[in-house]
Each structure stands twice: as C-alpha cells, then as structure tokens.
Amino acid sequence: MQIAQSSQAIAGIYSSHHGWLLRWLRGKLPCADQAADLAHDTFVRLLSAPQTALPALREPRAYLTTVAQRLLIDHYRRLSLEQAWLEALAQQPQLLMQSPEERLIIVQALQRIDTMLGSLPDAVRSAFLMAHIDELSYGEIAARLRVSERTIKRHLVQAYAQCIMLIS
C-alpha cells in the first residue's frame, strides 16, 4: 500500500511540476538538452528519496528547486574540472596525447577525487592536500594549521578512509 501511494505521489509531482522545472532549468543552462537531462536527474533523485517522506511533501517546487540547484552546482563543477583538464592536456606534447576514451576515464577519476575532497571537512582536506600536493611533513602541516601532529595523523587517516571508500 505504501509503495502504491509513493508511486502515485511521484507521478502527481512529475505531471504537475516537470514542465515548470524544465523551463526553470532552461533559464539556467545554455542548452535545452542539458536542462532536460538535469530535470530527469532531479526526478531520479526524487525516486531514490526515502519513500515515506514523499506523500507528505508539502512544497514540491521548493524540494525540486533545491535538488536541481545541487545538480546544477555538480554540473558546473564537472565542467570546470573538465575544462582545467583539457587546458592541461593542451600543454602536453603530441606524443603524450590520450585517446578520447582515456581522457574520459581521467576526467571521471578527477570528478570522483573532487567529490571525495569536497566531502571532507576543511581541516582534513587542507591537511591531505598539504601532505600530498605540497609534500609537507606532519610537523609542518601541524604548524600551519595550528594543531598537534596527532591531530594531523587523525585527519590523514580520515582522508585515507575516504580514498579507500572511493576506490571500492
């Protein structure tokens, strides 16, 4: 009975608000196809939401807008990351150029890394980047962040745990 109610609720929200959401996204994106994709993804998120909350959804447009805005942020972050990669790739000699398939794999890996880093608390992310990008010692990182070396070790363990979850 609960599943049938949820399905009816989603169908009602879709039929009542899909056109509105699509128009809203078209105003935010330069391409109608991208707007349609993000509208689709918004409703996919709605489908994967806890089913018990759907019949009680009082402001569907507010909910849809929030989900769509988050998807827009992810979309633009992905575009920015891809653009940065393409610019770096353009600097490489012709012999090191990758195939389109290899480029896609690399961009997808960069997106997963960016998502993982974005999910870390600020101090943990800073410690991780200082250790791996700046190649600083635990003592140097601790001094910069004004915390103990033990805290830096805990931060890095937390970051490594996120990396392991990303791989698996």
C-alpha positions in Angstrom: 0.0 0.0 0.0 2.8 2.4 0.9 4.6 1.8 -2.4 1.5 2.5 -4.4 0.9 5.8 -2.5 4.5 6.8 -3.2 4.3 5.9 -6.9 1.1 8.0 -7.1 2.7 10.9 -5.3 5.7 10.8 -7.6 3.5 10.6 -10.7 1.5 13.5 -9.4 4.6 15.6 -8.7 6.0 14.8 -12.1 2.9 15.6 -14.1 2.3 18.8 -12.1 5.8 20.2 -12.0 8.0 18.6 -14.7 7.2 21.3 -17.3 7.8 24.1 -14.7 11.2 22.5 -13.7 12.3 22.1 -17.3 11.5 25.8 -18.0 13.3 26.9 -14.8 16.4 24.8 -15.8 16.4 26.2 -19.4 16.7 29.6 -17.9 19.8 28.4 -16.0 21.6 26.5 -18.8 22.6 27.4 -22.3 21.5 24.0 -23.8 17.9 22.7 -23.7 19.3 19.1 -23.8 21.3 19.8 -20.6 18.2 21.2 -19.0 16.2 18.1 -19.9 19.0 15.9 -18.5 19.1 17.7 -15.2 15.3 17.7 -15.0 15.4 13.9 -15.5 18.2 13.6 -12.9 16.1 15.7 -10.4 13.2 13.2 -10.7 15.6 10.3 -10.4 16.7 11.8 -7.1 13.1 12.1 -6.1 12.6 8.4 -6.9 15.6 7.5 -4.8 14.4 9.6 -1.8 13.0 7.8 1.2 9.5 6.7 0.1 7.9 7.6 3.5 8.6 11.3 3.0 7.0 11.7 -0.4 3.3 11.6 0.4 3.9 14.4 3.0 5.9 16.6 0.6 4.2 20.0 1.1 6.2 22.2 -1.2 7.2 20.1 -4.2 8.6 23.0 -6.2 10.9 24.1 -3.3 12.1 20.5 -3.0 12.6 20.1 -6.8 14.4 23.5 -6.9 16.8 22.5 -4.1 17.6 19.2 -5.8 18.0 20.8 -9.2 20.3 23.6 -7.8 22.6 21.0 -6.2 22.7 19.1 -9.6 23.5 22.4 -11.3 26.4 23.0 -8.9 27.7 19.5 -9.6 27.2 20.1 -13.4 29.2 23.3 -13.4 31.9 21.8 -11.1 32.3 18.9 -13.5 32.5 21.4 -16.5 35.2 23.4 -14.7 37.2 20.3 -13.8 36.9 19.1 -17.4 38.0 22.4 -18.8 41.0 22.6 -16.4 42.0 19.1 -17.5 41.6 19.9 -21.2 43.8 23.1 -20.7 46.5 21.0 -19.0 46.2 18.4 -21.8 46.7 21.1 -24.4 50.1 21.9 -22.9 51.3 18.3 -23.4 53.4 17.3 -26.4 51.6 15.5 -29.1 53.3 12.2 -28.2 51.6 12.2 -24.8 48.1 12.9 -26.1 45.5 10.4 -24.9 42.6 8.8 -26.8 39.1 10.2 -26.2 38.4 7.0 -24.1 41.5 7.6 -21.9 40.5 11.3 -21.5 37.0 10.3 -20.4 38.4 7.9 -17.8 40.8 10.5 -16.5 38.0 13.2 -16.3 35.8 10.7 -14.4 38.5 9.9 -12.0 39.2 13.6 -11.4 35.5 14.1 -10.7 35.4 11.3 -8.2 38.5 12.8 -6.5 37.0 16.2 -6.5 33.8 14.9 -4.9 35.8 13.0 -2.3 37.8 16.1 -1.4 34.7 18.2 -1.3 33.1 15.8 1.2 36.0 16.1 3.7 35.9 18.7 6.5 38.0 21.8 5.7 40.8 20.9 8.1 41.1 17.3 6.9 41.1 18.4 3.2 43.8 21.0 3.9 46.0 18.5 5.8 45.6 15.9 3.0 46.4 18.5 0.2 49.4 19.8 2.2 50.7 16.3 2.7 50.2 15.2 -0.9 50.4 18.3 -3.1 52.8 20.5 -1.1 54.7 17.4 0.3 54.9 18.9 3.8 55.8 16.8 6.9 53.3 16.2 9.6 55.1 18.8 11.8 54.9 21.5 9.0 51.2 20.8 8.5 50.5 20.9 12.2 52.3 24.3 12.5 50.4 25.8 9.5 47.0 24.5 10.8 47.9 25.3 14.5 47.1 21.8 15.7 49.1 18.9 17.1 50.8 16.3 14.9 48.5 13.7 16.4 45.5 15.7 15.0 47.2 15.8 11.6 47.6 12.0 11.7 43.9 11.6 12.6 43.0 13.9 9.7 45.0 12.0 7.2 43.6 8.7 8.4 40.1 10.1 7.8 41.1 11.3 4.4 42.7 7.9 3.5 39.5 6.2 4.6 37.5 8.4 2.2 40.0 7.5 -0.6 39.5 3.8 0.1 35.7 4.2 0.0 36.1 6.0 -3.3 38.1 3.0 -4.8 35.8 0.3 -3.5 
